[in-house]
Amino acid sequence: MKKKGKRLVDVLDEDFNGATAEFLKVVTEKFVKLFTRISDTSKLPMQNTDLKWCNDVIDKIGEGTIPTKRELETANILWRQYK
């Protein structure tokens, strides 16, 4: 049995064929945490492109769009960057 990862990108695999409401809830919560982390550490939050990107992804998820694997990988990179 495959161990579940904590990173966003770990929730996607080759067999992934749709998002459940629970999946979208978890992803949204993680992106909100990332948004908060970036906002709290940014000196000029209104001019931060990472913050804007994160907000755009949150909006897309709110509209029912599933984040791409690339977006999830980018989120993981930003999470480590803004630790």
N, C-alpha and C positions, 0 to 999 in steps of 0.2 A: 504494500500500500504506500502510495506517495504521500510524503509529509507536506502539509500545507505551509506555505511561506507567509511571511508577514508583508512582503513587498507587494505593491499593487500589481506589478507585472506577473507575479507568481500565480495570480488567480486565473490567468489565461493560459490555455494550453491548446494543443492541436485539436482536441475534441470539442472545444468551446463553440457552441452554435446558438447562442442567444443569452440575453441577460434576464435574470429574474429580478423581481422587485427588491429582494434582499441584497443581491449583488449591487444593484444601483445605489441602494442605501449605504452600503459599506464603502463603496467607491466615493460617493458624495461626501461622506463623513471624513474620509482620508484627505480628499482635496480641500475641504474646509480647514482641516488642521494644517495642511501645507500653506494655504492662503494666510492663515493667522500667523504661522511661523515666519513667513516671508515679510508680512506686514510689520510684525514686532521687531524684526532685525533690520529693516530697511530705514535708512535715514531720510529718504525722499520717496515715500510709498506711492505717491501719485505719478512719479516718473519711472517707476520700476517696471521694466518689461516682463520680468518673471511673474510679478504680481498680476499684471494684465493678462498674461497667458493663462495663469491659474484660474482667474476669474472667468475667462472665456470658456475654459474647459468645464467649469462648474455650471455655467449657463447652458452649454451643450448637453450635459448630463441631465439637467433640469428639463430639457426639451425631449428627453428620451433617447438621445444619441449615446451609443456605447463608445467609451474612449478606446482609441486604437492602442495597439501594443506599443507603438512609438511614443504616444502621449504618456502611457504608464511608465515607460522607461525614463522619459524626461522628468516625470514627477519624482521618481526615485533619485535621480541625479540631483534635482533641486533640494530634495529632503536632506541629502547628505551635505550639500553646499550650505544650507541655512541652519545647520545643527547648532 
